[in-house]
Amino acid sequence: MKAVQTAGDSGHGAQMRQEYEKKRQEGKTGKQKLLDYVIITVAAVAYAVGVSMFIDPNNMAPGGVTGLSIILSRIVPLETGTLLLVINIPIIILGAWKFGFRFIVSTLYAIVMTSVFTNFFARFGAATGDILLAALAGSVLIAASIGVIFKRGATTGGTDIIVKCLRLKYPHLKTGVLFFMIDVCIVTLSGIVFQNMDSALYAGISVVVTAVVLDMVLYGRDGAKLLYIISDRQTEITGRLLEELDIGVTRLSGEGAFSGNEKKIIMCVVRKPLAPKVEEVVKEEDANAFMIVTSATEIFGEGYKSYFGEKF
């Protein structure tokens, strides 16, 4: 199969395109950064409302650093927002040490804002005493806020960094399993601390709702993602996708229209939660790689749907 390569070509044309793109980005850098921080601030407000007016006052600890902060606020004389900041600072330092200082400034800003606003809105008390409504409303606000912050190039810190560090030492463990184990431990601990199994069960509902809403905010409602990757480091990228993410990869033969050079195109289909991890691998191996990410609503074959079972 031959594919026309429109990016990643070597030569004067590719260099001109790169210089043009660089200048275009530099011209928007200041304005775009300001917009990013404004949106992160608004998302931090929504996150804080979800925690302080729905989740926390109803004694739910829905996993992650937020859940741990809520539990500790019942044990030590510190507010939940303050604990969010205190717990996240060493995690951010660990992440910067292990993975570099990428996104460190915007992530720190997001954490500080969520901590400040969480303490601010705590003074207003619970918006509802119905624990089920609180679990649903709080989870939706938290998940939507995290998704918006992610899209603006920042994170809310927390267990995602811890999971990455654990996988460095134990690469055979799956990311989803690690997240699940951490959340189960925190939700179980909340039942013990609050001495209320109902609160723990509703916290479990909150974890599920958060995961579903976050998935929709980040990836939409499509079933999976189809990725095409053109890179001079396709061997390294392919190796990591196979070993670290355990996904199927197909190599297609391509040819650069400008250079005439042959290229190997990596094609893979992944479920939505894995798509950002594929993008992360590509960026780490080749920041200049040309990558197309599109939605795939129906996939038939090994690991997905049976064609005959679904169609007939």
C-alpha angles and dihedrals in degrees: 000000000000121000127191110239112216097171136032092045116145121230140058096312093055091046091053091050091050093049091048092050091047092052092046091053093045090053091057099037099100096043093043093049091051090051090048092054093046091053092044089053092052090047090049089055091052091046091051092049090052092052102037101038102033117016106032101044090050092056098247123144106190101191130270127063091312091059092045091051091052091051094047092048086068091053106037127042095251131106121249093247092052091050090050089060096041094051095043098051096070089042091054091047089051091049092049090050095048101036107019133254097292111141090357095129097048091042092052089048091051092049094048092048094049090048094049095046092044090059091043097054093042089079091067094061128212118344090207136012093210101104095201093052089045092052092050098042095042093048093050092050093047095046094046091049093050091049093052092047091050091051090054092058098259136098136211091237114227132109097349089076092045091051091051091052092049091052090054089062098031106031092166091069116093119238094229092051092052093050090048093050093050093048093047091051093050094045090049091048089052090057090053096046096043091039088220121113092190090062090051092050092049088048087055089053088050091054091053094046091048091052093049096046093044089051091053094046094050102036109015124227099303120122100235146341128256115207131193114191126189114189142143087229096056093132092058093043093049092049093052094046091052097043105034103032099026094221131143117258130193125196118214126193115242138173128212109241092210101038101027088223119144116245135189112228117206114217123186138160118212138173113260099259090056096051096084090049091054089050090049092053091050093049092049093050100038121006089187096054118130109233133179118197118188137162124263113195098179126034124175126191142054112354093013135055126330109244094215094041094051101036103041 
